[in-house]
Amino acid sequence: MRKAIDIFSRVFVGALFIFSGLIKLNDPVGTKIKLEEYFDVFSTDFGSIFEIFIPAALVIGLIMIVLEVVLGVAVLLNYKMKITTWVLLGLMVFFTFLTFYSAYFNKVTDCGCFGDAIPLDPWQSFWKDVILMVFVLHLFWYRKTYRQALPAKAGNIIVGGVTVLSFIIGIYAIQHLPYIDFRPYKIGDSLPKNMIAAESPIIEYTFKDKEGEEVKSQKYLMPDDGYEYVSSEVINEKESTPKITDYQAVSVDGEDYTEESFKGYKLVLIFYDTKKANKDHMEEIVALVNNLKAGVEPIVLTSANPENFETFRHEYQLAAPFYLTDATVLKAMIRANPGVMMLHDGVVLGKWHYNDVPEANEVNGLVQ
């Protein structure tokens, strides 16, 4: 029995840590955004000292992600379990506190444990950590009895190789875009459709018939037919929630440009703000805008202060009107500041990081 529990604990903990790490390694910028939320909450609740961690959120996030993958591999190999289990336990105590605090005080609505691939609410995340903690504690309790599955040199090479490879994968994703886009703004998605509920809410009605028996129906039964209304219940409320609920483009004058942003071909330039935006590729972005085919309209979506962006736009001679959009929405649309998206009637045809600004002929080639 003990041996079976040992094996299950190793496989369960190791596989879950590797899976969680790889999902986040796909999108380290998403982890950075989530950590910034946590640090912002902690700076308000516990003290301003946490504000010093916000600029380092990307580095901290990447190290934590790589650590998850490496710990998962180490557990599967029984690699230096005395040290590995101590680090595992410390990480689990930290994660469990984080998810409990978020759930109990309703601070961060999504912990980001599995990135955007598998969204979990705070209580789901907390109970997931509680279950995981049980098996981590088992491994920790018997840590001195485990022997490495491979010779020390082979174990060092594998764990070292996984560490280096994980950093390479993560850094590449940061410098470009996620390998797999799990958000509702990915290439091929229709933004207008994602703003509509996938299904209309299904309502189940309860009536009493002439004999006083309860009858359930998804159609409203008329009193003239002998039915008395009792109650009603929405039975697919979750499925009826749109994938996109907060996208909006508004002009400086307050006019809603949302529907217009979905009409025809739009080259969308996204700037979270101008202070933190990478400016090394602005010449390429301006050249792209200036050489667009007729019929492709360039627009800018930004959450920057309008006056600041107007100054920025003139500084780089960026010939494109700009509209205001919430920063959280822009960060969900593309993990780059600035980023480039090509839309046709609201359907995403292409997305580019500022390190991969396309040539005008590549974008023009998408126009049919």
QUIRA-V600086 format. One line per field, one symbol per residue. ss: DSSP state (~ for helix, > for strand, _ for the rest). phi: phi as a letter, one per 20 degrees, with the letter a starting at -180 (. if undefined). burial: I if it has 16 or more other C-alpha atoms within 10 Angstrom, else O. Layout:
ss->???
phi->???
burial->???
This chain:
ss->_~~~~~~~~~~~~~~~~~~~~~~~~__~~~~~~~~~~~~~~~~~~__~~~~~~~~~~~~~~~~~~~~~~~~~~~~~____~~~~~~~~~~~~~~~~~~~~~~~~~________________~~~~~~~~~~~~~~~~~~~~_~~~______~~~~~~~~~~~~~~~~~~~~~~~~______________>~~~~________>>>>>>_____>>>>_____~~~__>>>>>>>_______________>_____>___~~~__>>>>>>>__________~~~~~~~~~_____>>>>>>>___~~~~~~~~~~_____>>>>__~~~~~~~_____>>>>>>__>>>>>>>~~~___~~~~~____
phi->.ffffgffffffffffffffffffffbffffgffffffffffffedqfgfffeffegffffffffffgffffffffelelffegfffgffffffffffffffffdlecfbfmgdlefcfcfgfffffffffffgfffffffdgfeedffcggffffffffffffffffffffffeccgfceeefcfgnfeffffedgfcfgeddedcdefenefcdbedfeegfenddfdabbedcgffefffddcfbdcfgenefdgfffeemecedddcfbefeffdfdfffffffffdffgodeecddbdfggfffffffffdleebfccebffffffffbebcecccddclnefeabcfffcgffffffffeed
burial->OOOOOIOOIIIIIIIIIIIIIIIIIIIIIIIIIIIIIIIIIIIOOOOOOIIOIIOOIIOOIIIIIIIIIIIIIIIIIIIIIIOIIIOIIOOIOOIIOIIIIIIOOOIIOIIIIIIIOOOIIIIIIIOOIIOIIOIIIOIIOOIOOOOOOOOOOOIOOIIOOIIOOIIOIIIIIIOIIIOOIOIIIIIOIIIOOIIOIOOOIOIIIIIIIOOOOOOOOOOOIOOOOOIIIOOOOOOOOOOIIIIIOOIIIIIOOOOOOIOOIIOIIIIIIIIIIIOOIIOOOIOIIOOIIOOIOOOIIIIIIIIIOOOOIOOOIOOOOIOIOIIIIIIOIIIIIIIIIIIIIIIIIIIIIIIIIIIOIIOIOOIIOOIO
